[in-house]
Amino acid sequence: MIFFGLPVLSNIDLTKFWRMKKNILLGIYLIGFLGSWGQDKMNRGYRNFPVIVTIQFHSLALPFKDLKSNFSNVGLGIGTEVSFNGKQDWVQQFSIALNRNQNIGNGLLFSTQTVWRPTIADHFYAEIKAGAGYNYCYRPVESYRPRNGNWVSVGNKGKGIFTLLGGVSAGYNNYSPTTYMSPFVSYQFMVLKGYNKSMPIVPETLLQVGSRIHF
């Protein structure tokens, strides 16, 4: 009886083990399926060339320094984006922004950025972005320069400056088969190269509040 009893008990244990293993594998499969289904659903809702509208606050400061100034100097921006893979997680953005600043002068920024946009939970997402642009900086006041022994006004005209940009964002994708909006908040750091001889590199920040409008 002992000789025959041990194999019977082993078979019972082995059967329970395989059933448990199948249930675990089935659970993992279902979790993965639901996660991919949710991501695919969001990707199917994404459409290229939305209108991106922003209200932004410009500051002459290093990142996370002089935070009070980030809530002044209101400007506006408009842009669009196109996906690299037909999904919302890797896109290239293009924008034009008017940055208003009475202290250092206004600026007109033409920029493009590569954006990684992973979905965090449900429809909430984060962004990491980086790129470059051309910033035409106006002088804050009327300026003068010497000419033939006299000082001649050159007005408020400025010059174009190469600019590097990088930042982070958080937002919500409110998907719909018709027109839908995706609000977001973004914080960006800019580096302007060749501002003038005394300040060859100038740090600036942008706090942006806006929305992507997908048609």
Secondary structure by P-SEA (a helix, b strand, c coil): caaaaaaaaaaaaaaaaaaaaaaaaaaaaaaaaaaaaaaaaaaaacccccbbbbccccccccccccccccccccccccccccccccccccccccbbbbbbbcccbbbbbbbbbbbbbbbcccccccccccccbbbbcccccbbbbbcccbbbbcccbbbbbbbbbbbcccccccccccbbbbbbbbbbbbbbccccccccbbbbbbbbbbbbbcc
